[in-house]
Amino acid sequence: MFNIVLLVVLVLEIQADKLVQIQALWRHGARTPIFCNWNCMYFRSHEMLEGYLTPTGMRQHYVLGQWMREKYIVKNKLLSDTFNASEITIYATDVNRTIMSAMSNFQGMYSNNGPNVPNNVEESFLKPPNPNAKPDDDIGQQAIKHQIQVLPIHMRAALTDIQLRAYGAPQCAQAAKFQIENQHTELVKNVSVKAHDTIIQFCNEMNIDPNNFTIFNMSEYMDTFYSSIYNDYPMPPNLKKETYDKADAAYSLTIALKLYQTWKQITTQSAPFFDQLFDYTEKALNKSENNKSFKYVVYSAHDVTVQLIASALNITSAECMAQVYLGQEVQNKNCIYTYPGFASNIIWELWQEDTTNEPYFKILYNGTEMNLCNKNSTKCLYKDFKELILAQKGDFEKDCDIEIEPIIEYRVPVWMTTLTIIFIVIIVGFCFYGIYLYKQIRQDKTLLSQNM
């Protein structure tokens, strides 16, 4: 009986679909505040208004890395047990918190699993040339103590990072225009009406002038509060929990309302990211000696990046989030109406069917498989997924470019031209007259000297 069960298990494993590659986009972990509002003087005096990754944020990504290890090393055996640079490539925005989040994540994925130095390497080769430099006595054969694994992280200059930072200027020159337009839409007006009493209550408890105070102003305060709660910083003593919860409900959709209200904004600004995602997917499906492919591609970025790509995948939108907030019927049944919090992530799993070898995607949002390709299914053939994305894809270069203002030609009045010419003639005349006088004086001096 045991042999029969074992045989069935082996057959199922042989016939199972194959996981070929994963690509993961995530938000950094918990950070210090970035807005100067509540408790600003304290944060500023301690140089904390830079959005630095905190120990809480490090722990979040360390644990996410452990989750990734269990799923993709232990269970699915996609990646090697120890770090292999030929299998993994990591991108981060050029910001401390995203870089350090990636480092923390991979410490969780390959914790205490770093390499050892070879046994027969001379001791002198293991030290730098500095005098008296030596390792800890108990380091043994470990390359780095505690077998820490170091890893390469690739960054693009902020000004040119259109893959992970296409939501702002100067990467997308029209981004500021999009944001201004978004703040005056009917959707924002409806949400603002619903949030009016919450804003008044919030301002009263925070001792803020409610005039010209909008849901977007309130969201900046909430951003600071999230940093405070996650990192055990002080919270406003007069802010009631009921008010906080109401403000938090509005905060959940403000990023989408501010940045990604229209389909054009979403498809335009997400286009460079999907270009890169498809490029790595194609390389994984068409391996060759001249075609370097990776099994794991990482994008360490921001909440606005995650929100943008989730919107392009049609698993959330400003509209469906607003419908939830306004208590209306939600049209998008896949709608994720929560804010992409610290360490939120989207994972693309590229699989190949066992019988047909047909590639397909599964996409996980915070570990949960999502319905794809506008179907009630968590599997979507790669060709269908790509066709869908390319059909909706915007023209990033065209739609993000600055519209050049027409050049206005100014005609100089005739009288001004005439006076200018007369002035030039007079100046030239004076010059010639001066030369004439100079020559006359020279000539007179010559005659006088001859007579003497």
Buried (B, 14 or more C-beta within 10 A) or exposed (E): EEEEEEEEEEEEEEEEBEBBBBBBBBBBBBBBBBBEBBBEEEBEEEEBBEBBBBEBBBBBBBBBBBBBBEBBBEEBEBBEEEBEEEBBBBBBBBBBBBBBBBBBBBBBBBBEBBBEBEEEEEEEEBEEEEEEEEBEEEBEEBBEEEBBBBBEBEBBEBEEBBBBBBBBBEBBBBBEBBBEEBBEBEBBEBBBEBBEEBBEBBBEBBEBEBEEBBBBBBBBBBBBBBBBEBBEBEBBEEBEEEBBEBBBBBBBBBBBBBBBBBBEBBBBBBBBBBBBBBEBBEBBBEEEEEEEBBBBBBBBBBBBBBBBBBBBBBBBBBBBBBBBBEEEEBEBEBBBBEBBBBBBBBBBBBBBEEEEEEBBBBBBBBEEBBBBBEEEEBBBBBEBBBEBBEEBBBEBEEBBEEEEEEEEEEEEEEEEEEEEEEEEEEEEEEEEEEEEEEEEEEEEEEEEEEEE
